Amino acid sequence: MKKIQKNQTRQKPFNHRKSFMAGILSLSLLTVMAGAAVAPALGVIQVYFSDTNPLFVQMIISVPAIFIVITNFIFPRLCRAFGAKTLVMTGLLFYTAGGCAAGLFSNVALVLVMRALVGIGVGIIMPLSTGLLAYYFPPRMQGKLMGQSSAMNQMGGVVATLLSGILAGFSWRASFLVYLMGLISIVLCGIFMPDEKIHQHTEDGEKKKAHHAFRENYVYVIGMFLLMTIFFIYPSNFAMETAADGVIPQQLVAVIMAMMDFVAFIGGLTFIKVKRICRGKTKYLAPVLFLLGYLLMVLPGGWVGTLTGSAMIGFANGAGIPFIISEASVKAGKNAAVTVLPLISAALYLAQFLCPIIMSAVTAAFGGIVPHLPYCFAALLAVAFCLWSSKIKPDRP
């Protein structure tokens, strides 16, 4: 009898399949915004907190990433204690309230506390944004849905950056209102999402497998860390490298970066079609495009190299993320949300946090010796990523 009731519960969201799917995909629209949303306002914020250590102002962007990683590690325990809807609504509350409240304070320490709440919220939302797709939808649909999730991720970054920049024109405090976008997900998930526990009580062998999630899925976790480190070198260094070249006007830098984000959006939308074409070679798509993209920006450079290279880097990011997540999800099955996906999410945000630190160490060692050092280092990492990708054994063609 209990088994029948459980199956009935699992079918509940499919009575409103499109709305339920829209609710899950709306979570992907928010996750990239964790730190990047207020990046355009950082200059204005720096002016307001001019008597504060600049490091604390920079931490407004980086603090969420650390708390995302911390929350990801305790996420499986949260899934054992609470239902999916409870977790989603709690994460969205932290995300929306903490994000907006940061603009209310004149003390940078309190601003950072609110940013930590945003990180906790995203740490809950991020694994669910893909884990719920793996839990409720069959493997044959997951590739397409993961691609759409990645596309929403990229679009969220574009929309958030543009809105934050506009709001910052009024006040640095207003820039934090961009987190009100969380209300969209609150409405959709509040109405259409069931409060079913997505952690499954399994046999001893399965429990042991979940307990050793990293050992079972380290290929995907490290793959995501490499992918995001390679990609994040682009937004972290593009403006400075372009200024040093002096070929492309600085007022067009933001336009080119937005174009790159849009190409990443296209990469996510077309991922499943590209996978059908590339089949077993799909695992090499992102690393090869990263390599070609950065080499184009170094060798020919100029307008052609910059625009073509940026497009390749964007597509590699947009298609590479859903590939890793979908392959890991299929391997882990319905338990993906409480085993491999929190680890992949942690790797993604840890890479964002560590990338500037790693790049600083590389610059200290080779700065002034190698031209376009960030791009050259990214190309070298792309080769390592290509070799690492050979370890991925697709579960399906």
Helices and strands as residue ranges (DSSP letters): H 2-11, G 12-16, H 17-31, H 33-36, G 39-41, H 42-48, H 54-81, H 84-101, G 102-104, H 108-136, H 139-168, G 174-181, H 182-192, H 204-211, H 213-245, G 250-252, H 253-269, H 271-278, G 279-284, H 285-298, H 302-332, G 333-338, H 340-366, H 373-389
